[in-house]
Amino acid sequence: MSHEIRIRRITADDWDGVDALEHRAYDPLGLSEGRAALESKALASPDTCFALDVDGSLAGYLLALPYPESAYPRLRGTDETPALTSRNLHLHDIVVAEELRHRGLARLLLNHLTMTARAHGYEQISLVAVGGSETFWSARGFTAGQGAPPPAGYGPTAVYMSRAVPAGPVPRRESEKWADAGVPRT
């Protein structure tokens, strides 16, 4: 079965759906931020925040913004000011709809972010792994920050992680192939 998949910039019409996806993913962990906080992060760096459409419907999103190395945005904060000179791009949030998980779509979003980071001259991507997701991120080349303080407010298992932006092509994995036909590489 072929699916039409598209990664694009987030628009004003997406925010109800983004808010609902975020709430379902993070409220059980006590980490849901609310729409205003999410929108403020996207406004800080609209070129590095994306919506994922599958068959014409919002199926996920990714929010990333420039942030100093070993630092991270506060949860529920609406006063995000990007570090315009930072060579670090912080992946704040990535969510795929529950019924579409485990199909390589998060990896597709991450690869799109990596290509965008490289095109914009970022040298590193960082994130805070929450809810036991450290293993997922480790499998994608992220390592725990040495000496980075534990992320305050991100839950008891939160780990600050980062990886260099690779210089060559982003590797594709077998699980992503089902989605490749409909993804414009913007």
ABEGO torsion letter per residue (X at the ends): XBBBBBBBBBBAAAAAAAAAAAAAAAAAAGABAEAAAAAAAAAABAAABBBBBBGGBBAEBBBBBBBBBGBBBBBGBAABBBBAABABBBBABBBBBAAABGAGAAAAAAAAAAAAAAAAGBABBBBBBBGGAAAAAAAAGBBBBBGBBBBBGAEAABBBBBBBBBABBBBBBAAAAAAAAABBBX
